[in-house]
């Protein structure tokens, strides 16, 4: 009877989690598709535009990490308040989150524009500099709107009303396709602006998505939380607790992004074929990663409510169900990468040398699907428990004390080349997943000793 009841509870929790997670997973996949559309349009403009567009998009992405990371503390904060049944102050805290988004987006815009100004001093091909600047000078203004989008997404996650996120992302992808064709390639009677047009499209898309999400949050489904029912100025007393959670989340993202950038640069040192194969393999695995990443956002919100209620039984239920979903997603992506690796690679190239190396890398990618999914799911669970500082240190250690040196020596000293760098990634992600699991176990044991979850940011 007990086992049957337990299985039923786990099944119901899986269903509740997927109700929140599936729209977020879909939104993540569509978000990656926006970058693919930009790349395809840039490729139609020419080889130099494609190369410049890739560099410019990378700069925009690094500037946007501050918007993603510094908004990351909003979901667990709001989830905790909802779990504590303090809905009366959820709206006030969210509005302070919007102020933080505006400030963060402004800083990100200034960063992107500063990089654009410094481009002539960098060791770049002369023809690329003006093209990169064209994109950045127009796309940089999308970052405040992007930060507002992330704040609204966090509110949707915390309230478990995530369908608007998917709907708005579908809207954004449709607008991006039309705007890229219009402003980038000069379709529909518009003048052709090239990369500047793609940058304009990015800003149009983000502003539209921000406005659409704010419209949704002011509707009836969110009325009980009073998210946009008043206007207040910024209050440091409300913003500071969010930053205590958000800054470690931001640094965690930087550690991970920095590792993958370093691997890409090292691939360029090894050879052109290896660099191209790595680009293809990372592109394919990025789509796979969107599945556990979307799940992670849902787990943060689900666990945040448990933290507010201080329920150990509910926490264990969310952990078990979340990790079961993670395993199911990993089995799916492993199967996809092994069975369909050649058809997937053929979408990028028909070069036999590139195909051979990329296929080898995708087999290695299949090996880290479980550890990569587990580490991001565990991060989501721990963030829901307001635990961010130790996980940040765990990822810093796993990526830069394990993955980077092992990959570097395997590739450059021990002669394994591109596969050596990927073995470093496998090792780092595996160590991260193991240490994060031990950290989660320690939080559960601490609850047993203290009779409640304590905040340990």
LINBEL-V380983 format. One record per backbone hydrogen bond with DSSP energy under -1.0 kcal/mol. CO is the residue of the C=O (numbers start at 1). NH is the residue of the N-H. E is the energy in kcal/mol with one decimal. If there is no record, write none. Layout:
co->(CO;CO)
nh->(NH;NH)
e->(E;E)
This chain:
co->(1;2;3;4;5;6;7;8;9;10;11;12;13;14;15;16;17;18;21;22;23;24;25;26;27;28;29;30;31;32;33;34;35;36;37;38;39;40;42;46;47;48;49;50;51;52;53;54;55;56;57;58;59;60;61;64;65;66;69;71;73;74;75;76;77;78;79;80;81;82;86;89;90;91;92;93;94;95;96;97;98;99;100;101;102;103;104;105;106;107;108;109;110;111;112;113;114;118;119;122;125;125;128;129;130;131;132;133;135;136;139;140;142;143;144;145;146;147;148;149;150;151;152;153;154;155;156;162;163;164;165;166;167;168;169;170;171;172;173;174;175;176;177;178;179;180;180;181;183;184;187;193;194;195;196;197;198;199;200;201;202;203;204;205;206;207;208;209;210;211;212;213;214;216;220;222;223;235;235;236;239;240;241;242;243;245;246;247;248;249;250;251;252;253;254;255;256;257;258;259;260;261;262;263;264;265;266;267;271;272;273;274;275;276;277;278;279;280;281;282;284;285;286;288;289;290;291;292;293;294;295;296;297;298;299;300;301;302;303;304;305;306;306;311;312;313;314;315;316;317;318;319;320;321;322;323;324;325;326;327;328;329;330;331;332;333;334;335;336;340;341;342;345;345;351;352;353;354;355;356;357;358;359;360;361;362;368;369;370;371;372;373;374;375;376;377;378;379;380;382;383;388;389;390;391;392;393;394;395;396;397;398;399;402;403;404;405;406;407;408;409;409;410;411;417;418;419;420;421;422;423;424;425;426;427;428;429;430;431;432;433;434;435;436;437;438;439;440;441;442;443;444;445;446;447)
nh->(5;6;7;8;9;10;11;12;13;14;15;16;17;18;19;20;21;22;25;26;27;28;29;30;31;32;33;34;35;36;37;38;39;40;41;42;43;44;46;50;51;52;53;54;55;56;57;58;59;60;61;62;63;64;65;68;69;70;72;74;77;78;79;80;81;82;83;84;86;85;89;93;94;95;96;97;98;99;100;101;102;103;104;105;106;107;108;109;110;111;112;113;114;115;116;117;118;121;122;124;128;129;132;133;134;135;136;137;139;140;142;143;146;147;148;149;150;151;152;153;154;155;156;157;158;159;161;166;167;168;169;170;171;172;173;174;175;176;177;178;179;180;181;182;183;184;185;187;193;194;190;196;198;199;200;201;202;203;204;205;206;207;208;209;210;211;212;213;214;215;216;217;218;219;223;225;226;238;239;240;243;244;245;246;247;249;250;251;252;253;254;255;256;257;258;259;260;261;262;263;264;265;266;267;268;269;270;271;275;276;277;278;279;280;281;282;283;284;285;286;288;289;290;291;293;294;295;296;297;298;299;300;301;302;303;304;305;306;307;308;309;310;311;315;316;317;318;319;320;321;322;323;324;325;326;327;328;329;330;331;332;333;334;335;336;337;338;339;340;344;345;346;348;349;355;356;357;358;359;360;361;362;363;364;365;366;372;373;374;375;376;377;378;379;380;381;382;383;384;387;386;392;393;394;395;396;397;398;399;400;401;403;404;406;407;408;409;410;411;412;413;414;416;417;421;422;423;424;425;426;427;428;429;430;431;432;433;434;435;436;437;438;439;440;441;442;443;444;445;446;447;448;449;450;451)
e->(-2.5;-2.8;-2.7;-2.1;-2.3;-2.5;-2.6;-2.5;-2.4;-2.6;-2.2;-2.4;-2.8;-2.6;-1.8;-1.4;-2.8;-2.8;-2.9;-2.7;-2.3;-2.2;-2.3;-2.2;-2.1;-2.1;-1.7;-1.4;-1.1;-1.6;-2.5;-2.2;-2.2;-2.4;-2.3;-2.6;-2.3;-1.1;-1.1;-2.1;-2.2;-2.8;-2.7;-2.0;-1.9;-2.9;-2.6;-1.7;-2.0;-2.5;-2.4;-2.1;-2.1;-2.3;-1.2;-2.1;-3.3;-2.4;-1.2;-1.8;-1.4;-2.8;-2.8;-2.1;-1.8;-2.4;-2.6;-1.9;-2.9;-1.5;-1.8;-2.1;-2.5;-2.4;-1.4;-1.8;-1.8;-1.5;-2.3;-2.1;-2.4;-2.4;-2.9;-3.1;-2.0;-2.1;-2.5;-2.3;-2.2;-2.2;-2.4;-2.4;-2.2;-2.3;-2.0;-1.9;-1.4;-1.6;-1.9;-2.2;-1.4;-1.1;-2.6;-2.3;-2.0;-1.6;-2.5;-2.9;-3.2;-2.2;-2.0;-1.5;-2.4;-2.4;-1.8;-2.4;-2.2;-2.1;-2.6;-2.5;-2.2;-1.8;-2.2;-2.6;-2.4;-1.9;-1.6;-1.1;-2.4;-2.7;-1.8;-2.3;-2.1;-2.6;-2.4;-2.3;-2.4;-2.5;-2.3;-2.0;-3.2;-2.8;-2.1;-2.4;-3.1;-1.6;-1.2;-2.6;-2.8;-1.2;-1.9;-1.2;-1.5;-2.2;-2.3;-2.4;-2.0;-1.9;-2.6;-2.7;-2.3;-2.3;-2.2;-2.7;-2.5;-2.3;-2.5;-2.5;-2.3;-2.0;-2.2;-2.6;-1.0;-1.9;-1.4;-1.8;-1.3;-1.2;-1.9;-2.9;-2.0;-2.1;-1.1;-2.8;-2.7;-1.1;-2.8;-2.5;-2.2;-2.0;-2.1;-2.5;-2.0;-3.0;-2.8;-1.6;-2.0;-2.2;-2.3;-2.1;-2.0;-2.4;-2.2;-2.1;-1.5;-1.1;-1.5;-2.2;-2.2;-2.5;-2.6;-2.5;-2.1;-2.0;-2.7;-2.9;-1.9;-2.2;-2.7;-1.9;-1.4;-2.4;-1.1;-1.3;-2.0;-2.3;-1.8;-2.3;-1.7;-1.5;-2.5;-2.1;-1.7;-2.6;-2.8;-2.0;-1.5;-1.2;-2.4;-1.8;-2.0;-2.0;-1.2;-1.7;-2.6;-1.9;-2.2;-2.3;-2.7;-2.4;-2.5;-2.3;-2.1;-2.2;-2.0;-2.2;-2.2;-2.6;-2.3;-2.5;-1.9;-2.5;-2.8;-2.3;-2.3;-2.6;-2.1;-2.6;-2.3;-2.2;-2.3;-2.2;-2.0;-1.8;-2.5;-2.1;-2.0;-2.8;-2.4;-1.5;-2.1;-2.2;-1.5;-1.5;-2.3;-1.8;-2.8;-2.3;-2.7;-2.4;-1.8;-2.1;-2.8;-1.9;-1.8;-2.2;-2.6;-2.4;-1.7;-2.7;-2.0;-1.7;-2.0;-2.6;-2.4;-2.3;-2.4;-2.8;-2.7;-2.2;-2.1;-2.5;-2.3;-2.0;-2.5;-2.8;-2.7;-2.3;-2.3;-2.9;-1.4;-2.7;-3.0;-1.2;-1.4;-1.6;-2.1;-1.6;-1.6;-2.4;-2.3;-2.6;-2.6;-2.1;-2.5;-2.4;-2.3;-2.2;-2.7;-2.5;-1.9;-2.1;-2.1;-2.2;-2.3;-2.2;-1.7;-1.9;-2.5;-2.3;-1.9;-1.9;-1.5;-2.6;-3.0)
